[in-house]
Amino acid sequence: MIVRTWRGWTRPADAAAYEDYLMRTGFAEYTATPGNKGAYFTRRDAGERTEFFLITLWESWEAVMAFAGDEPGRAVFYPEDDAFLVDKEVTVDHYDVFAST
């Protein structure tokens, strides 16, 4: 199994709207992709910004690439992301899971 993570930041005033937007775009696409084994979308207030931390679980690299395309290390963005995000990671991190419960 592979864990994929990404971070982005909004203004606190935009956090609820971005959360709704993520559910309609990223969450829907992640969970509809064959081989997705779970998605955790989290957020926290961090000073003058709200941080979004997305964690997804994939059964294989083929499943990751079915979602992310030929460059799985690049983040996937949606048309209105820039209207919400004040900062974003343009790459993602992947981890091989070697133990879980």
C-alpha positions, 0 to 999 in steps of 0.5 A: 500500500502507498500513502500519498500526502499533500498540503495547502493553505487558505485564509481562515475566512475561506477555509469552510468554502475550500473544504466544500470545494475539496469535497466536490473535486479532490475527494470525489475524484480520489474515492472514485479512482479504482485502487483508492483505499481511503482518503483523509482530508484534514484541516487546522488553524495555524496562525493567520492561515488554515492548513489542509493536509490530505492523506490518501491510501492506494493499493499500488503505484498503478492506482496512484498513476490512475489518479495522478497521471504520468508524473505522480510526484506532482500535485493534482489541482482543480480549476478554482484552487488558486481562488482559495489557496494562499500557498500550496505544495506543488509536489506530493510525498509518497510512502510505502506502508510496511505495517498497519493495524 
